[in-house]
Amino acid sequence: MLLTLTDMPEDVIRVILRHSDFRSVHSLRKVCYYLRNCIDYIIPEANLNTLEIYGQPEKIYIFYEFGKDIETIEYRKHEKGCWVIQDDKEKFLDEQRFIDVFLNDLTLILKFQSTKLKKFCLRLDDIGEEIKGEVVNNLSEMLKSRKNKLKVQELNFDSFDQSDLLKVLLLSDCESLKTIEICATDPFSDPPEILKIDKLETLEHWKNLKKIIIGKYVVERTIQDFSGYSRVFVNVQLIKFVDLMNVRKVSLCFDLIYIILNTLSTSPNFEILNFHYCQFNDQRQFLIEFGPPWIGDQDPYGNCLKWFIRIPNALDVLEISHFSRKNIFRFKKIRAERVWWGTVQD
């Protein structure tokens, strides 16, 4: 008697799936309805390390990493349907929208992924607002339908407004998220785009972050608003030396150092704050009141001026670097023994 796939016991299928990577499971699911139904019922673990989605005009890509391998799937629009390209093989699907085929596959991936993703990247600005909105809304529904919230260590977005970001953040696990990166599509917009983060800041996800990267956008926040995080790279509109402490009329350079040093003494996770500014009105006053700088070594941003301030009750030093050609201030905590003798200010 000839046996077929439908005669295969469920336990045997479970063993096969347990020893198959997600790419193989994805292929098996397309063999026949029986295998597809079995796989959807068993829900094998995808075990992906990263998941990245990139949109371009009339096409969208999924990149996912499992083990040491990276898989790429391209979904391309056609006037009579769509093309799906994977492993250098092209398959044409008649009368199907490329975005629908993509969303079906993304649903499958998220359904099978229960372990923590190291990185989830969503970059859709080049695909158009209508398709972008469709993807974000469907992604929100996918995450909402999960039994457990998606665990992600790093989230990476392009230019999303707060409502789009909230749809993803609120449906992901707040304890797992440690890094968030948000980058604008047009880095040369004039005036620079403003990113509002007031609603994001109220979330536990945001409060639990260790690293924040906001590229090209300008955030309407002060330097000390980010001093509780370990690593920060953001753009601010204006650095101005006025009385931040609201205690006495003194220049900000002293108040700023007081605030940062005071924060560092209670923030052991602090490593580096990196600020790109649009305006800095008091550079001369800063140089006068801080005293002679130490001329730093060649840096990716060019030559820089540095000051070293001793952190109270600690073996560390606050390194303040100013890259005037690139409009960048950097505050970094370093070990005192790494600094030249006599350059540290108390």
N, C-alpha and C positions, 0 to 999 in steps of 0.2 A: 504493500500500500504506500503510495507516494504522499509524503507529508508536505504541507505548505506552511507559510509564515503564520497563518491563522491557527495552526495546530501547536504553535510554540507556547509552552506554559509561561505565565506571567513572571514567575520566579526567574526563569531563564532570561527573559527580556530585561528584568531588573539588573541582573548580573552584567549583561552586555552593556547596558546604559551606564552602569557604575564605572566601567572601564573604558568609556568613550568620552572624548572631549566634546565641547559644545559644537564645534564645527561638524563632527561626525553625527551627533544627535540631530542637528539641524538638517543634515542630508538624509538621515534615516526617516525623518518625519515626512519627507516628500516621496518616499517609496510607494506607500499605499495608505488607504484610509485606516486599515487595522493598526499599523504601526503608529500612525499619527495619533489615533485615539488612545492607544496604550501610553505613548510618551506624554500626552497631555494629561492623562490620569495619574501617571507615576510622578511627573514633574521632577526630572533629574536635575541635580545641581549644575549650574553653568560654570561656576568657579572662575569667573572672569576677573582679571586684575584691573583692567581699565576699559572704559567705554567712551568713545568719542564720536560725536556727530557733527558733520560739517556740511553746510548747505551752499550751493551755488545756483546761478540761474538755471532752472529747469532740470536740476539734478541734486541728489543728496547722497552723502556717504556715511557708512557706519564703519568705524574702526574698533575692533576689540582685541584685547590681549589676553591670552590664556597660556600659562606656563611661560615658555620662551618664544612662543609664536604670536604673530600678529595677523589678523584676518581683516580683509577689506571687502566691503560689498558696496557696489555703486548702483543707484537707482536713477535711470535717466528717462526723461520724458520723450515720448514719440507721439506724433499726431494720431496714430491708430492704436496706441497702447503705451507700453514702456519696456525698456531694456533693463535687465538685471545682470550685472557683471560680477562674477566671483571666481577666483582661481583661474583667471584668464579665459573663463568660459562665459559666453554670452547667451542669454535666454530671453526670447521675446514673449511678452505676455499681452495677448490681444485684448483690446478694449478695457484695460485696467490703468488706473491713474498711478503714476510712479509713487506719489506720496502715500497712497493707500497701501501699496505693497510694502513700502518702507515701514509704515506704522504697524502693519501686521507682524513684521519681523521684530520690530522694537518691542512690541507687546510680549512676544515670546521670550525675548532675551530678559526682560525685566521680570517676567513670571518665573523664570528658572534661576534667577540670581538672588540667593539669600545671604551669601557671604559678603563681606565688606569690599566695596570697590575702592581701590587706591585713588582713582581719579575718574570723574565724570565730566566730560567736556561737551558743551552745547554752543555751537557757533553757527548762527542762522541769518545774520544780517544781510548776507549777499543773496539770499534766496527769495526775498520779497516779503512784504509785510503780511499779505494774505496767507501765504503758505506758512510763514513763521508763526502766525497766530494759531493756525490749525495744528501745527506740531506741538506748540506749548500747551494748548488746551487738551489735546489728546494725551500728552505726557502726564498732565495733571490727573486725568481720569485713570490712567494706568497705575500711577503711584497710589491713588486713592483706593483702587481695587485690591491692592496687595494686603495680605494678612498682617505682615509686619512692615514697618517703615524701611525704606531703602537706606542701607548703611553706606556712606560715602566719606572718604577721608578728605578729598579735595574736590571742590566744585569750580568749574571754569566756564565763564560765560562771556559772550560779547555784549554789545550794547542792549541791555534789557532795562525796561523801566521797573519800578518797584513791584508793580502788580504781577509781572511775569516771574520775577525772582521769588516772590512770596508763594506763588503756586507750586514751585519746586521745593523751596526750603521748608515750608510748613508740612510737607508730606515726606520729608526725609528725616532720618534719625539725628537728633541734635547732639547727642553725645559723641557720635563718630566723627562729625565734621570738625576739621582742624584748620583748613585753609580754604579761602575763597579768593578767586581772581575774576575781576570784571574789567573788560577792555572795550574802549570805544572803537567803532568801525572807522571813523574818520579822525586820524590823529592830528590833522592839520586844520581842523575847523577853527574859524575865527569869528566871534569869540569862542573859546573852548566850551564844550558841552558841560553842563552842570549835572551831576548825578545826585539825586536826592536819596538819602539813606535813613531818614528819620524813622520810618516804619521797620526797616531791617534791624535797626539798633535795639528795638524792643524785644526781639526774639532771643530765646536762649541759644539758638544756633549761632547768632552773631556774638553773644557774650562769651561763648565757649571757644571762640576762634583763637588760634595761636598766631596765624599769619594772615595778613590782609594785603592784597595787591589790587590797586585800582589804577589802571593804566590809561593815560590820555584824558580821561574825565577829570573834572575839578570837583572836589567835595568842599562844601561850605562848612568846614570844621577847623578847629585850632589844633596845634600840634599836640597839646596835652590830652586831647580827646582820644588819641591813639596810644598813649603811653603805657596802657595796661597790657598790650599785646607783645609777643616776643619778637615778631618781625613784621614791619610795615613798609609798604611802598605806595605812596599816594601823591596826588597833586593838590595843592591848596592855592586859593586865589591870591592871598596876600599875606606876607610876613611883615608885621609892623611892630615897632618897639613902642608900645604904650603900656600903661599900667594894667597888667593882666590880673594882678592880685587884688585890685580894688582896696588896697590898704594905704598906699602912699604913692605920690607922684614920682616914680622913678622909672628909669628906662627899662624896657622889657628884657634886655640882655641879662640883667641880674635876676629879675623875676623869673624868666624862662629857665635859667639854670637852677634856681631854687626849686621850681616846680618839678623839673625833670629829675634832679638829684633826690628830692623828697619821694618821688614816685618810684625811682629805682631802688631805694632802700626797702620798699615794701613789695616790689615786683621782681621776684627772683627769675621769672621766665624771660624778662626783657633781654633782647639781643641787639636789635637794630631798628631804628626808625629812619626812613628815607623819604624826604619831602621834595617834590619838584614844585616850585612856586611860579606864579605868573608875575607877581610884583614883589619887590623888596625895597621899600622906600628909605630905609635907614642904614644902608650899608656903611656909610662913613662913620656914623655914630657907633655902629657895632664894632668896627675896627678900632676906634679910639678907646672904647670902654673895655674891650677884651684884651687889649695890649698886643704886643708883637706876636704874630702867628708863627707856627712852625711850618715851613714849606714842605708839603707832602711829596712823596715819590710819585712817579707817573702812574696814573690811574685810568681805567676805561673812560672816565669822564674828563680826563685831562688833568693838568696840574691843579693842586688844590691847596687851600690854607687850612691849617689844623690848630685846634686848641685842646689841651688835655686838662680836665678838671677832676680832682680827687673826689670819689664818692664816699661820703661819711660812713664810718663804721664798716668799711668793706676793703677788700684787697684789690678792688677793681677801680678803673679810671673811666670817666666818660670822655670819649673822643668826639669832638665836634668838627666836622669837615664842611667846608664851603667851596662848592664848585661854581664859581661865579659865571663862567662861560655857558654852563648848562643849567643855571638857575636851580641848583640842588643844594639842600642842607641834609647832612646825615649825622645822626646821633647813634653812637655805637659803644657798647660796653666791652672793654678789653682788660686784660690782666696788666697790672701796674708794671711788672717786669719787662713788658714789651715796649715800654716807653723810654725814650732817652732821659737820662738823669738831668734834672734841672728844668725840664719842659712842663712839668705838672704844676698846675695852680691849685692851691688849697682853698 
